[in-house]
Every structure is written in structure tokens, then in C-alpha cells.
Amino acid sequence: MAGYVLVLAVIVLGGAIATVGDRLGSKVGKARLSLFNLRPRQTAVLITILTGSLISASTLALLFALSRELQDGLLRIGTIRKQQQAAERELAETRAQKEAIEAELAQSQVELANVRERLGQTNQILEQAVNRQTLTEAELNQLQNRYTTAQAELKQFEAQGAQLRQEIQRLQQERDTIQGRLRDVAGQKVALENAIRTAQERLAEVESQKNSLQAEIDRIQDQLAVANQQQQVLRDQQRTLQQEIAALEASRQRLEENVNILLLGLRRGTVSIRTGQVLASAVIQNVSDRDQATKAIEQLLREARRNAIVLNNPQNLRPTDQVIQVTAADINRLRAQISDGQPYVVRILAAANYLQGESNILVIPQVARNQEVFREGENLATISFDPSQMTDEQIFQRLDQLFTVSNQRAISSGVLPDPVTGSVGSFRQIELVKFILDLKDYQGTVDISAVTPTPVYTAGPLTLSLVARQNQRVILRSG
């Protein structure tokens, strides 16, 4: 209501001042008055301007007098804008803190899932302990039965003692003639009672020792079973280490033979071939003699020569130039190793960095037994998280961790990695993006596993399929 009154007052005041100014200007014009040495027309215009200014000033004065909000809005607009900017900055900081808290909440949920898993394991261990306690109680009952039997036997011994006392009474009646013999019998009785008491104490000790020995035997048997498992694992590790040591020793010998050639000095230019780069690779099998092995090696070296020429582009190359340089010792060692009829993966690696245009490329052969490393459907690694509480970038980072763990396990299991990149395979980016988008539709904790869809051999590459499970049920699969 006050606003309507204020607007009405401004309209009435403006109309009144305009009317007064118009009449005042008309009178000044008719009277042809002159102010400040101005012409009468100019004086009338000045009176009109002063009247308009008075209307504006009175309007503002009336608004400022009657509206505190308008006065604050016009005079403190800069302060209000600064306060608004500070509030926006605080809102941005609050949103950032909210996102950080949500990320911490997701991490806490993952940790809670891990704690629940450990709690399940603890419950299993507790059930096993309860089962062992039940067995112990059964053994205790058996011991109790044996103790009852021993008590019955003791009562029989006591009955026999009563018969002995009756015999003693009969002997006492004959003490007149056999007094000396009675004293000997009494001494033997005391010794016999002491022996019985000692035997009973020894029997109790033997029972206690038997129980202790049985418990120790059970513990030792458990430790023996664990030790047998560990011994088998150590044997497998020892066999793997021996193979690695043999491979390292062969590499060391090759490096010692080629050390003079590898000292090429400091060079400048564009590196077209890097140390360890694979120039040729093949799986050689069913080679049973040296001639077949020689043909397979020559074919690999020809492929390495073609790739080296494409990568290095040597100048003034003649058809008779070898380009690829390899030591005779390496060739003989490789020929002897692959001639046993077993499948091998052979790779020709660059021994050093080579610049664009160089025509002599020293290479080193690498050979390994090509055998099955992972079966079809084998699980290499698993992670758990709640995709509904994470961004696409966070999900991508967790899946990248899964790929890294799978890559490390494949290398440690025997799959040959790329010497330059250190990887054993790749995952199609479009399939990964589609998998992440489909994964965002599920609520709750999801277990993501990296599974081999086909058998993986030493030669590689490692091909993976992502499988998502929730409550032990497959809900999503890549590809």
C-alpha cells in the first residue's frame, strides 16, 4: 500500500511542479524578462530547464525520504555487487568441498566393502575354530570315559586291598611263629603302597603328556601341510628363477661379446630405431634339425632387414648390403635351441638406438618357449567400486589400475612384453568408453574382473574382456 501512495505522490508532485513551471515560463515570456543578460526566449528556456531539474530533484528527494530500500540500492550498489561476488566464490568453494566429500565417501564405501569381506573371512575362521572346539570336546569326552574306567579299576584295586587286609589279619593270628616274617611283609606293604601311589601320579603325568603331545602332533601336521604347499610354490618359483637366470646369463654373454660394437659414441640426429625395438617376430615350431632352424632364422632376419630399411631409410643402399648385423655366436646358440621340435617365440631386437639413414643395424635374437600362460576364461585381476557414486574420469582411472595389474601379472607369468613400451597388449578405446557408459546405469558395489576370452601364450598378445558382477551375477561384459 505504501508503494502505491509513493507512486501517486510522485505523479501529483511532478504534475504540480510542471504546471507551476509552465505558467512561470509563460509569464516570463510574456513579460519578456531577461536574466543573466540572456534574451527573453533563452530566459524562458532556462526557466523550463530549472523547472525540470526541480522536478527530478524533488522526485529523488521524495523517493529517498519515503523508501529506505531505494536509498540503499542506489548508494550501496557497489558494495552489494562485491558481496554477491564473494557469495558466488563461497558457493564455488562449497561445491568443490562437496565433490571432495563425495569422493571421500566413495573411497569410504570401497573400504567398507573391504572390511565386510575381511569380516566374512573372520567369520569363516571363527566357524573353523568352533568346529575344532567341537572335536576337542569329543576328545575330552573320550578322556572322561577313560578316566571313569580308571576309577573303576582303582575300585577293583581297593577291593583287592581289602582282601589283602583280611589276609594280613589271618597272618596276624600266626604272628607268634612268624613275627619276623610279618615285619618283612609289613615293610613290603608300605613299599607297595608307595609304588602304587607313585604309579598313579606317573599315570596322570603320562596322560597329561599324551594330551600335550597329541595337540603338538596336530599342530605339526597342520604346519607340515602348509610347509608342503609352500615348498611346492618355492619349487615352482625356483624353476622360474632358474629359467630367468639362464636367460639373463645368455643375455649377459651376448652383451659381453657385443660390447665393443655397442660403444658407438655420441651421435646427433633423429632416432628412427630404439634399443630393444622388435624388428621381427615369429612363432617357430616343428623344427627338428639344424637345416630347418637355419631356414627359419634366415626368414626372420630377412623380415628384420625389410622393417629396418622401412624405419631407417638408409642412403645409397645396394641390394647386396646386409643392413642387419648379428654375431655368429648368437645364430649358433639360437639354432641349437630351436632345433628340439618344441614351439618357440623368436624376436629380433635392436641392440641400440640408430639414427635416420644408418645402414648397419646390430640386432640381438630373443627366444622363449611358447607355452600356454593363461587358459580361456582365467581371471587376472578384480576391483570393486560403486559406479553411481563416481565420475567417468574416476571410473576410467580405476579401470586403468585394473589393466596395469593385469599387465604386470601377465609379464610375471611369462608373457613377453614390448621392450620399448613394456606392455603385453591393448584394449580398444571405443569398447572401454561404451563399457563405462553402460556401467553408470547400475547402483551399488560392482566387481569388475579382467578375464582372458581366449588362451594366452608366451608370444602374446594379452587380450582381455571386462566382466562386471553384482551379487555374484554377471550384469555386464565388454564387447
C-alpha positions as CSV (number, residue, x, y, z in Angstrom):
1,M,0.0,0.0,0.0
2,A,2.9,2.3,0.8
3,G,4.3,1.8,-2.7
4,Y,1.1,2.9,-4.4
5,V,0.9,6.0,-2.2
6,L,4.6,6.8,-3.0
7,V,3.9,6.5,-6.8
8,L,0.8,8.6,-6.5
9,A,2.7,11.3,-4.6
10,V,5.5,11.4,-7.2
11,I,2.9,11.8,-10.0
12,V,1.0,14.6,-8.2
13,L,4.2,16.4,-7.2
14,G,5.6,16.2,-10.8
15,G,2.4,17.4,-12.3
16,A,2.2,20.3,-9.8
17,I,5.8,21.4,-10.4
18,A,5.4,21.1,-14.2
19,T,2.2,23.2,-14.1
20,V,4.0,25.9,-12.0
21,G,7.0,25.9,-14.3
22,D,4.8,26.2,-17.4
23,R,2.9,29.2,-16.0
24,L,6.1,30.8,-14.7
25,G,7.7,30.3,-18.1
26,S,4.7,31.8,-19.9
27,K,4.7,34.8,-17.6
28,V,8.4,35.3,-18.1
29,G,7.9,35.0,-21.9
30,K,5.0,37.4,-22.0
31,A,6.8,39.9,-19.7
32,R,9.9,39.5,-21.9
33,L,12.1,39.3,-18.8
34,S,15.8,38.8,-19.0
35,L,18.1,37.0,-16.5
36,F,21.9,37.0,-16.5
37,N,21.9,39.2,-19.7
38,L,20.1,36.5,-21.7
39,R,17.4,37.0,-24.3
40,P,13.8,36.6,-23.2
41,R,13.5,33.4,-25.2
42,Q,16.7,32.0,-23.7
43,T,15.5,33.1,-20.3
44,A,12.2,31.2,-20.8
45,V,14.2,28.1,-21.8
46,L,16.4,28.4,-18.7
47,I,13.3,28.7,-16.5
48,T,11.9,25.5,-18.1
49,I,15.3,23.6,-17.6
50,L,15.3,24.7,-13.9
51,T,11.7,23.6,-13.5
52,G,12.6,20.1,-15.0
53,S,15.6,19.8,-12.7
54,L,13.5,20.8,-9.7
55,I,11.0,18.0,-10.7
56,S,13.8,15.4,-10.8
57,A,15.4,16.6,-7.6
58,S,12.1,16.7,-5.7
59,T,11.2,13.3,-7.1
60,L,14.6,11.8,-5.9
61,A,14.3,13.6,-2.5
62,L,10.7,12.2,-2.1
63,L,11.8,8.7,-3.0
64,F,14.9,8.8,-0.7
65,A,12.8,10.2,2.1
66,L,10.0,7.6,1.8
67,S,11.9,4.5,0.6
68,R,14.9,3.3,2.6
69,E,15.3,0.3,0.3
70,L,15.7,2.6,-2.8
71,Q,18.3,4.7,-1.0
72,D,20.3,1.7,0.0
73,G,20.0,0.2,-3.5
74,L,21.3,3.4,-5.3
75,L,24.1,4.3,-2.8
76,R,25.4,0.8,-1.9
77,I,25.1,-0.9,-5.3
78,G,29.0,-1.4,-5.5
79,T,29.1,-3.0,-2.0
80,I,26.1,-5.2,-2.9
81,R,27.9,-6.4,-6.1
82,K,31.1,-7.2,-4.1
83,Q,29.0,-9.1,-1.6
84,Q,27.4,-11.0,-4.4
85,Q,30.8,-11.9,-6.0
86,A,32.1,-13.1,-2.5
87,A,28.9,-15.2,-2.1
88,E,29.5,-16.8,-5.6
89,R,33.1,-17.6,-4.7
90,E,32.0,-19.2,-1.4
91,L,29.4,-21.2,-3.4
92,A,32.1,-22.4,-5.7
93,E,34.3,-23.4,-2.8
94,T,31.4,-25.2,-1.1
95,R,30.7,-27.1,-4.3
96,A,34.3,-28.1,-4.6
97,Q,34.3,-29.3,-0.9
98,K,31.1,-31.2,-1.7
99,E,32.7,-33.0,-4.6
100,A,35.8,-33.8,-2.4
101,I,33.5,-35.1,0.3
102,E,31.6,-37.3,-2.2
103,A,34.9,-38.7,-3.5
104,E,36.0,-39.5,0.1
105,L,32.5,-41.0,0.7
106,A,33.1,-43.3,-2.4
107,Q,36.5,-44.3,-1.0
108,S,35.0,-45.0,2.4
109,Q,32.3,-47.2,0.8
110,V,35.1,-49.2,-1.0
111,E,37.0,-49.5,2.3
112,L,33.7,-50.6,4.0
113,A,33.3,-53.3,1.3
114,N,36.8,-54.5,2.0
115,V,36.1,-54.5,5.8
116,R,32.9,-56.5,5.1
117,E,34.9,-59.0,3.1
118,R,37.5,-59.4,5.8
119,L,34.6,-59.8,8.3
120,G,33.3,-62.7,6.2
121,Q,36.7,-64.3,6.3
122,T,36.9,-63.8,10.0
123,N,33.5,-65.5,10.4
124,Q,34.8,-68.4,8.4
125,I,37.9,-68.7,10.6
126,L,35.6,-68.5,13.7
127,E,33.4,-71.3,12.3
128,Q,36.5,-73.4,11.8
129,A,37.6,-72.6,15.4
130,V,34.1,-73.7,16.6
131,N,34.5,-77.0,14.6
132,R,37.9,-77.6,16.2
133,Q,36.4,-76.9,19.6
134,T,33.7,-79.5,18.9
135,L,36.4,-82.0,18.0
136,T,38.3,-81.1,21.2
137,E,35.2,-81.6,23.3
138,A,34.7,-85.0,21.7
139,E,38.2,-85.9,22.6
140,L,37.7,-84.6,26.1
141,N,34.6,-86.9,26.5
142,Q,36.7,-89.8,25.4
143,L,39.3,-88.9,28.1
144,Q,36.5,-88.6,30.6
145,N,35.3,-92.1,29.7
146,R,38.9,-93.4,30.1
147,Y,39.1,-91.6,33.5
148,T,35.9,-93.3,34.6
149,T,37.3,-96.7,33.5
150,A,40.5,-95.9,35.5
151,Q,38.3,-95.1,38.6
152,A,36.6,-98.5,38.3
153,E,39.9,-100.2,38.0
154,L,41.0,-98.3,41.1
155,K,38.0,-99.5,43.0
156,Q,38.9,-103.0,42.0
157,F,42.4,-102.4,43.4
158,E,40.8,-101.1,46.6
159,A,38.7,-104.3,46.8
160,Q,41.9,-106.3,46.3
161,G,43.4,-104.2,49.1
162,A,40.5,-105.2,51.4
163,Q,41.3,-108.8,50.6
164,L,44.9,-108.2,51.4
165,R,43.9,-106.7,54.8
166,Q,41.9,-109.8,55.5
167,E,45.0,-111.8,54.6
168,I,47.0,-109.6,56.9
169,Q,44.6,-110.3,59.8
170,R,44.9,-114.0,59.1
171,L,48.7,-113.7,59.2
172,Q,48.5,-111.7,62.4
173,Q,46.9,-114.8,64.0
174,E,50.1,-116.6,63.2
175,R,52.4,-113.8,64.4
176,D,53.6,-115.9,67.3
177,T,55.5,-118.2,64.9
178,I,56.3,-115.9,62.1
179,Q,56.8,-112.4,63.8
180,G,59.9,-111.7,61.9
181,R,58.4,-112.6,58.6
182,L,55.3,-110.4,59.4
183,R,57.6,-107.4,59.9
184,D,59.1,-108.0,56.4
185,V,55.6,-108.3,54.9
186,A,54.5,-105.0,56.6
187,G,57.6,-103.3,55.1
188,Q,56.8,-104.7,51.7
189,K,53.2,-103.5,52.0
190,V,54.3,-99.9,52.7
191,A,56.7,-100.0,49.8
192,L,53.9,-101.5,47.6
193,E,51.5,-98.7,48.6
194,N,54.2,-96.0,47.9
195,A,54.8,-97.7,44.5
196,I,51.1,-97.7,43.7
197,R,50.9,-94.0,44.6
198,T,53.9,-93.2,42.5
199,A,52.5,-95.2,39.6
200,Q,49.2,-93.3,39.8
201,E,51.0,-90.0,39.8
202,R,53.1,-91.1,36.9
203,L,50.0,-92.3,35.1
204,A,48.4,-88.8,35.5
205,E,51.6,-87.2,34.2
206,V,51.7,-89.6,31.2
207,E,48.1,-88.7,30.4
208,S,48.9,-85.0,30.5
209,Q,52.0,-85.5,28.4
210,K,49.9,-87.6,25.9
211,N,47.4,-84.8,25.6
212,S,50.1,-82.3,25.1
213,L,51.9,-84.5,22.5
214,Q,48.6,-85.1,20.6
215,A,48.0,-81.3,20.4
216,E,51.6,-80.8,19.3
217,I,51.2,-83.5,16.7
218,D,48.1,-81.9,15.3
219,R,49.8,-78.5,15.2
220,I,52.9,-80.0,13.5
221,Q,50.7,-81.8,11.0
222,D,49.0,-78.5,10.1
223,Q,52.3,-76.8,9.8
224,L,53.6,-79.7,7.7
225,A,50.7,-79.3,5.3
226,V,51.3,-75.6,5.0
227,A,55.0,-76.2,4.5
228,N,54.3,-78.7,1.8
229,Q,52.2,-76.2,-0.1
230,Q,54.9,-73.5,0.4
231,Q,57.6,-76.0,-0.7
232,Q,55.6,-76.7,-3.9
233,V,55.3,-72.9,-4.5
234,L,59.0,-72.4,-3.8
235,R,59.8,-75.2,-6.3
236,D,57.8,-73.5,-9.0
237,Q,59.4,-70.2,-8.2
238,Q,62.9,-71.8,-8.2
239,R,62.2,-73.4,-11.6
240,T,61.1,-70.0,-12.9
241,L,64.1,-68.2,-11.4
242,Q,66.4,-70.8,-12.9
243,Q,64.9,-70.2,-16.3
244,E,65.2,-66.4,-15.8
245,I,68.8,-66.8,-14.6
246,A,69.7,-68.9,-17.7
247,A,68.1,-66.2,-19.9
248,L,69.9,-63.4,-18.1
249,E,73.2,-65.3,-18.3
250,A,72.7,-65.8,-22.1
251,S,71.9,-62.1,-22.4
252,R,75.0,-61.2,-20.3
253,Q,77.2,-63.3,-22.6
254,R,75.8,-61.7,-25.7
255,L,76.3,-58.2,-24.2
256,E,79.9,-59.0,-23.4
257,E,80.5,-60.3,-26.9
258,N,78.9,-57.2,-28.5
259,V,80.1,-54.5,-26.0
260,N,82.8,-53.3,-28.4
261,I,80.2,-52.9,-31.1
262,L,77.6,-51.2,-28.8
263,L,80.0,-48.4,-27.9
264,L,79.0,-46.2,-30.8
265,G,79.7,-42.9,-29.1
266,L,77.6,-39.7,-29.0
267,R,75.7,-39.1,-32.2
268,R,73.3,-36.4,-33.3
269,G,70.2,-36.8,-35.5
270,T,66.7,-38.3,-35.5
271,V,66.4,-41.7,-33.7
272,S,64.4,-44.0,-36.0
273,I,65.1,-47.3,-34.2
274,R,65.3,-47.5,-30.5
275,T,67.1,-50.0,-28.2
276,G,65.1,-53.2,-27.8
277,Q,62.6,-52.4,-30.6
278,V,61.2,-55.5,-32.2
279,L,62.2,-55.7,-35.9
280,A,60.8,-59.2,-36.5
281,S,58.9,-61.8,-34.5
282,A,57.5,-65.3,-35.2
283,V,56.5,-68.5,-33.5
284,I,58.7,-71.3,-34.7
285,Q,57.6,-74.9,-34.2
286,N,58.1,-78.4,-35.5
287,V,61.7,-77.7,-36.3
288,S,63.7,-80.9,-35.7
289,D,67.0,-80.3,-37.4
290,R,69.6,-77.6,-37.9
291,D,68.7,-77.0,-41.6
292,Q,65.1,-76.2,-40.8
293,A,66.2,-74.0,-38.0
294,T,68.6,-72.2,-40.3
295,K,65.9,-71.5,-42.8
296,A,63.5,-70.2,-40.1
297,I,66.3,-67.9,-38.8
298,E,67.1,-66.6,-42.3
299,Q,63.5,-65.8,-42.9
300,L,63.3,-63.8,-39.6
301,L,66.5,-61.9,-40.5
302,R,65.0,-61.0,-43.9
303,E,61.9,-59.7,-42.3
304,A,64.0,-57.7,-39.8
305,R,66.1,-56.3,-42.7
306,R,62.9,-55.1,-44.5
307,N,61.5,-53.4,-41.4
308,A,64.9,-51.8,-40.6
309,I,65.0,-50.4,-44.2
310,V,61.4,-49.0,-43.8
311,L,62.2,-47.4,-40.4
312,N,65.7,-46.2,-41.0
313,N,65.7,-45.4,-44.7
314,P,69.4,-45.8,-45.3
315,Q,71.0,-43.7,-48.1
316,N,72.8,-45.2,-51.2
317,L,71.6,-48.7,-50.2
318,R,72.7,-51.5,-52.6
319,P,70.8,-54.8,-52.9
320,T,73.8,-56.7,-51.6
321,D,74.0,-54.7,-48.4
322,Q,73.1,-56.7,-45.3
323,V,71.9,-53.8,-43.2
324,I,71.2,-56.3,-40.3
325,Q,74.3,-57.3,-38.3
326,V,74.2,-60.3,-35.9
327,T,77.0,-62.3,-34.3
328,A,77.7,-65.9,-35.3
329,A,77.6,-66.9,-31.6
330,D,74.0,-65.7,-31.3
331,I,73.0,-67.5,-34.5
332,N,74.6,-70.8,-33.4
333,R,73.0,-70.5,-29.9
334,L,69.6,-69.7,-31.4
335,R,69.9,-72.6,-34.0
336,A,70.8,-75.1,-31.3
337,Q,67.9,-74.0,-29.0
338,I,65.0,-74.2,-31.5
339,S,66.1,-77.5,-33.1
340,D,64.4,-79.7,-30.5
341,G,61.0,-79.7,-32.1
342,Q,59.4,-77.6,-29.4
343,P,57.4,-74.3,-30.1
344,Y,59.4,-71.2,-29.5
345,V,58.7,-67.5,-30.0
346,V,61.7,-65.7,-31.5
347,R,62.1,-62.0,-31.7
348,I,64.8,-59.9,-33.4
349,L,65.6,-56.8,-31.2
350,A,67.6,-53.7,-32.0
351,A,70.8,-53.7,-29.9
352,A,71.0,-49.9,-29.6
353,N,69.5,-46.6,-30.8
354,Y,70.1,-45.9,-34.5
355,L,69.7,-42.6,-36.4
356,Q,67.9,-41.9,-39.6
357,G,69.9,-43.1,-42.6
358,E,72.3,-45.5,-40.8
359,S,72.9,-48.7,-42.8
360,N,74.4,-51.1,-40.2
361,I,71.9,-52.2,-37.6
362,L,73.2,-54.5,-34.9
363,V,70.4,-56.9,-33.6
364,I,70.1,-59.5,-30.8
365,P,67.8,-62.5,-31.1
366,Q,65.5,-63.2,-28.2
367,V,64.0,-66.7,-27.7
368,A,61.5,-68.1,-25.3
369,R,59.4,-71.3,-25.0
370,N,56.0,-70.6,-26.5
371,Q,53.6,-72.3,-24.0
372,E,50.2,-71.6,-22.6
373,V,50.3,-69.0,-19.9
374,F,46.6,-68.4,-19.2
375,R,43.7,-70.6,-20.0
376,E,40.4,-69.4,-21.6
377,G,38.3,-67.6,-19.1
378,E,41.0,-67.1,-16.5
379,N,40.6,-64.2,-14.1
380,L,43.8,-62.0,-13.9
381,A,42.6,-59.2,-11.5
382,T,39.4,-57.8,-9.9
383,I,38.5,-54.4,-8.4
384,S,35.3,-53.3,-6.7
385,F,33.6,-49.8,-6.6
386,D,30.2,-48.1,-6.9
387,P,29.9,-46.6,-10.4
388,S,26.9,-44.5,-9.4
389,Q,29.0,-42.5,-6.9
390,M,31.9,-41.8,-9.3
391,T,32.6,-39.7,-12.4
392,D,33.5,-41.1,-15.8
393,E,37.1,-39.9,-15.2
394,Q,37.3,-41.7,-11.8
395,I,35.9,-44.9,-13.3
396,F,38.4,-44.7,-16.1
397,Q,41.3,-44.3,-13.6
398,R,40.1,-47.4,-11.6
399,L,39.9,-49.5,-14.8
400,D,43.3,-48.2,-15.8
401,Q,44.6,-49.6,-12.5
402,L,42.9,-52.9,-13.3
403,F,44.7,-53.0,-16.7
404,T,48.1,-52.2,-15.0
405,V,47.7,-55.0,-12.5
406,S,46.7,-57.4,-15.3
407,N,49.7,-56.3,-17.4
408,Q,52.1,-56.9,-14.5
409,R,50.7,-60.3,-13.8
410,A,50.9,-61.3,-17.4
411,I,54.6,-60.3,-17.6
412,S,55.5,-62.0,-14.3
413,S,53.7,-65.2,-15.6
414,G,55.8,-65.3,-18.8
415,V,54.1,-63.3,-21.5
416,L,56.8,-61.4,-23.5
417,P,56.2,-57.6,-23.3
418,D,57.2,-55.0,-25.8
419,P,60.7,-54.0,-24.8
420,V,60.1,-50.3,-25.6
421,T,56.6,-49.8,-24.1
422,G,56.7,-52.6,-21.5
423,S,53.1,-53.6,-22.3
424,V,51.8,-57.0,-23.4
425,G,48.5,-55.9,-25.1
426,S,46.0,-53.1,-25.6
427,F,42.3,-52.5,-25.1
428,R,40.1,-50.8,-27.7
429,Q,39.2,-47.3,-26.5
430,I,35.7,-47.4,-28.0
431,E,34.8,-50.6,-26.1
432,L,36.2,-49.1,-22.9
433,V,34.1,-45.9,-23.3
434,K,30.9,-48.0,-24.1
435,F,31.6,-50.2,-21.1
436,I,31.9,-47.1,-18.8
437,L,28.7,-45.6,-20.1
438,D,26.8,-48.9,-19.6
439,L,28.3,-49.3,-16.1
440,K,26.9,-45.9,-15.0
441,D,23.3,-47.4,-15.1
442,Y,23.9,-49.7,-12.1
443,Q,23.6,-48.8,-8.4
444,G,25.7,-50.3,-5.6
445,T,29.1,-52.1,-5.4
446,V,30.1,-53.8,-8.6
447,D,33.0,-56.3,-9.0
448,I,35.0,-55.7,-12.3
449,S,37.2,-58.6,-13.4
450,A,39.8,-58.8,-16.3
451,V,39.2,-62.2,-18.0
452,T,41.1,-63.8,-20.9
453,P,38.5,-64.7,-23.5
454,T,40.9,-66.9,-25.4
455,P,44.1,-68.8,-24.3
456,V,47.2,-66.6,-24.0
457,Y,50.6,-67.9,-24.9
458,T,54.2,-66.6,-24.3
459,A,54.2,-64.8,-27.6
460,G,51.1,-62.8,-26.6
461,P,49.4,-60.5,-27.1
462,L,47.3,-60.3,-24.0
463,T,43.6,-60.0,-24.9
464,L,41.2,-59.0,-22.1
465,S,37.5,-58.9,-21.6
466,L,35.9,-56.9,-18.8
467,V,33.2,-58.7,-16.8
468,A,31.0,-56.9,-14.2
469,R,29.4,-58.8,-11.5
470,Q,26.9,-57.8,-8.8
471,N,26.0,-60.2,-6.0
472,Q,27.9,-63.0,-7.9
473,R,25.8,-62.4,-11.0
474,V,27.2,-61.2,-14.4
475,I,25.5,-57.9,-15.3
476,L,27.8,-56.5,-18.0
477,R,30.5,-57.8,-20.3
478,S,32.7,-55.7,-22.7
479,G,32.5,-56.4,-26.4
